[in-house]
Amino acid sequence: MNQKTTIDIFCEINASEDPIKVQQAINNIFPGLELEISETQIIGSTTQIEILSPISKSIHEKNVKNAYQRILKRNSDESSTWFYLNKQAAFVETIALCSEANESSLGPIKVILRSNNIEDTINSITN
């Protein structure tokens, strides 16, 4: 498979939140991802598709392949797709997919995938 994939992670930090706890939530799901932290958001980016291994594992353990594929395909264009993860669930080391941003009351973690072959990238994560 000759594909280049970039994974970008975005998460807003609300005024009522402890930035350290938001960082911990992201690190729980994406261990080892280097993060840029400001007063209002956390951003991470990598080309290491292995960072998505915990998500792939969760997809298979929870048998939610169809839900991920539906959301990833709905949100895709020629070279990218995205999905939301519940921030509070991530804090307690649980991967929970959100269909909409408002399903995570403090805001979600947004994961954006960019690839020269987005279909293959979706399949490699969900299969």
Summary of the structure (lengths in Angstrom):
residues: 127
radius of gyration: 13.8
end to end distance: 14.5
largest distance: 44.0
contacts: 364
relative contact order: 0.23
helix: 41%
strand: 27%
